[in-house]
Amino acid sequence: MNKKILIIGSEGFIGKNAVAFFSRIGYNVFGADILDNSKRNYFKVGEESTCFNSIFSEDKFNICINVSGAANVSKSITEPYFDFNLNVVNVVKILEAIRLYNPDCKFINFSSAAVYGNPTILPIKEDSLISPISPYGFHKFYSENILKEYNEIFKIQTLSLRVFSVYGEGLRKQLFWDLFNKFQNVSKNEVVLSGNGSESRDFIYIQDLLRVVILIIDNIKFEGQKINIANGEATQISEAVSLFGNLFDPNVRIRYNNEIREGDPKNWKADISVLKELGYKPDFTLKMGLQNYIKWLTND
């Protein structure tokens, strides 16, 4: 019998890709989100008042992956309660439903590298200092602690993934989406970006991220731990932007305004020793991933 997996947030960027990926490798996939959807094996949850009890009381899942919630640093600063509700309260609700109705279900929550804030030492290890600089980062850290609580006290199998900068088909926010829109509406053949370009991120392509998830499901015991999800490579924003520009329109000039957005860290590079022990190596370079992303952008 195929394993049953529930993807909460199945209509979002990572969620849609996860549904397709796990369906392709033979899982019996169920989705849940706030949008109306006539697909089979889909649960609609309330946008204002979420409840997951009926989902877990009606069906029993081997694995639940939560990729729902807010992922907007700027909005978490202007609307912290909104962010807290989605990234903390909803996680508790999911865990309670699992505890009550499906206690054998393994639970993976997508956390974020934002829990580290501005690290002073690179690469960032899972036991590095936790020092968030945004409500979003704090809230992701709270949810990690809640997963640890439910593992230690209630014996629920939980695990947090500290995802760094994931990108790919379906992404409609963050750097590369912003670049696409600015290139579409370019003025005086010039695009202006925040910062100075020396900032760095550890990018991982969506298909590589999903390969990591299956490696973790198949090989790691769920004990409330936190795992970095990245490629272990620091790429300067200026380099990533130039690569995107050369692929999309090499005639457009890039200028940085030296303005730092509140809540944005300067440099990230992950220690991915845990992933390497599982045998992980990326299948996609940044260039390859961006080529696929741009193809999706221009054909969407």
N, C-alpha and C positions, 0 to 999 in steps of 0.2 A: 504493500500500500504506500502510495506517495506521501511524503511528509506534507503536512498542511502548514502554510505560513501566512500570517496576517501582516499586511503592510499598512500601517496607520499613517495617513498623509499620502495616499496612493495617487492623488491627482497633481501632486507637485513635481518639481524637477527630479529630485532623487527618487521619489515614490514611483513615478511612471516608468523610469528606467529600471527600478528594482522589480516591478511587476513583470516587465518584459523579460528581464534577465532570469528570474527564478522560474517563470513559466517555461522558458527555453531549456532549462536544465532539468526539467521534470518535476518540479514542485507543484502541489495543488495550491494555487495562489488565491488569496482573498484580499480585497482592498477595503479601506475605510477612509472617508473624508467628508468635508462639509458640503461638497457640491452635489447637485442632482446628477444621477448617473443610472442608466438603464442596463449597465453591464451585469452579467451574472457574477455571483460571489462578491457582491459589493454591499457595504453597509454605509448608509448616510448617518453622520452624527450631527448633532445640533451645533450651530455656529455660536449661539449665545450661551447655551447650557449643555455642555457635553456630558455624556454618560456612556460608559462602555460595558456596563453590567450585562445588558441584553446580548451583546455580541459574544461575550465569553460564556454566557449561560446557555446560549443556543448551539454554539459550535465549540469544539475543542481543537486547539492548535498546538503544534509542536514548537513553533517559533513565532514570536511577534517582534516586528521591527517598527520602532516609532521614528518616522522622519517628518512628523508634523510639527507645528509650532511656528513661532516667529523667528526669522533669521535676518533681522534688520537692526544693526547696531544703532544707527541714527534714530530710528523710531523708538528703540528701547530707552533712549535718553529723554525723548519728548513724551512718551507714553509708557512709563515703567510698569504700571499696573497691568496694562494690556500684555506686555511681554512676560511678566511674571505669571499671569494666568495661563498663557499658552505653553510656556516652557517649564513651569514648575507644577502648577495645580493640575494640569491635564496629565502630567506624568504620574502624579499620585493617584489620580482616578483610574488610569490604566492598570497600575500596579495593584490597586485594591480589587479591581475586577478579576485580575489574574489570581490573586490570593484567594478570593472567595469561590471562584468557579473553575479555574484552570491552573491549579498550582504547579503542574508539571511543565507548563509552557516556559520556554526560554525567552527572556526579554532583552532585546538590544535597544538602547536609546542612543540616538545621535546627539552627542555633545559637541563641543567646539574647542578649537585651539584658543578661543577668546578667553578661556579660563586662565591662561598664562599671562595675559596682559602684555607688557613690554619686557620680555626676558632680558636679563643682563648677560646670560651665558648661552651660547649656541653650540651644538644643537640642543633643542629642548627635550629633556627626558620626562617620562611620566611622573617621576618624583621631584621634578623641578618645582621651584617656588610658584605657588598659585597666587596671582596678584591681578585680578581683573581690573580693567579700566572703563568698563561700561556696565550698565544694568544687565545687558544681554550676557556678558561674561559671568557676572555674579549668579545669574539665574541658572545658567548651564551648570555651574559648579554646585548650586543647591540640588539640582536634579541628580547629579552624580552621587551626592551624599545620600539622597533618598533611595537610590538603587542599592547602595551599600547597606543601608538600614534594612531594606526588605530582604536582602540576601542573608544578612547575619541573624536577624530576629525571626523572620518568617520562612527562611530557607528557599525563597524564590530565586531561581537562576537568572541573574542579571549581569549586564556588562555594558559599559559606556564607551563609545567610540569618540575620541577627540579628533574630529575631522578638521583638517587644515583647509586649503583653498581648492575645493572641488569645482570642476567646470565641465561643460559638455553640452550635447544636444538637449534642448529643453530649458536651459538656464536663461532666465529673463531678469537678471539683476547682477550686481557686482561689476567688476572691472571690464570684462570682455563684452558684456551686454551694453554697458555704458559707452564703450568705445564704438560699438556697432551703431548705436543711435547717433552719436556725435559725428561719425563718418557719414551717416545718411543725411545729416543736416549741417554739413560742414560750411563754415563761413570764412571767406577770404583764404580758402585752401589751408586752413589751420584749425587744429583741434587743441583745446586747452584742458589740462587735467590738474587735479589737486596734487599737492605734494611737490617733490623735486625729482622723483624718478629713482632715487637711491634706495627707497624702501624695498624690502624683499618679501616674497611669499614662497611657500612650499606648495606648488600646484600638483594636483592629482586628477587625472581624467576619470570621468564617471565610470567607464567600463573597468578600469583598473581598481577603482574603489569597490565595485561590486565583487570583483574577484577576491579582494581582500576579505570582504564580509563572509563569503562562502568558505574561505580558508579558516577563518575564525570559528565559524559554526561547526565545521568538521573536526577541528583540532584543539580547541581550547575549552577548558572547564569554566563554566560561568560562575564566578565567585565575587561579583560586585566590583571587579577591577576596571581600570581605565586604560585604553590603548590608543596611542597616536596613530592616525591614519593619514599618511602623506607619502611622498616619494623620497624624503630625506635629502632634498636638494633645494638650496636657496636660489631663487631667481629674482634678480632685480626687476622692479616694475618697468624701468626704462627698457630693459631687454625684452620683457614680455610684450610691452606695447609696440616696440619696433617690429617684433616678429608678427604680431597681429596686423600692423600697418602694411608691412611688406606683402603679406598674403592677401589683404583686402584691397588696399589702394596705396601703393608706394609713393604716390605724388603728394599725399597730404602730409603737412608738417605737424609735428607734435611740440607743444609748449607746456611747461609746468608753471603753475602760479605760486608755488612754495607755501600754499595754505594747507595746514594740517587739520584734518577733520577730527572733531572730538570723538574719542573712543577708538580711533584707529591706531593699532600698534605699528611700530616702525619696521622691525625685522623678525622674520620667522624662519626657522629651519628645524625640522623635527628629527629626533632620534627615533629610528624605526627598527631598532634591534629586535623587537618582538615579531614584527612582520618578516624580517629576514630569517629568523629562526623557523618560520613556517614555510620558507622557500619562496617568499614573494620577491618578484622582480617586475618592474613596470613593463607592460607591452607597448605603451605609447609614450613617445617623447612629447614635449610641449608642442612642437611644430605639428606632429601628426594629429594630436588632439585638436589643435586649433584649426587645422585643415578640415576635419570632420565637423567642427562646430560652425565654421564659416559656411560650409556647404549647407548645413541645416538652416542657418540664418537666411541665406539668400534664396532658399527654396521653400521657406515656411509660408 
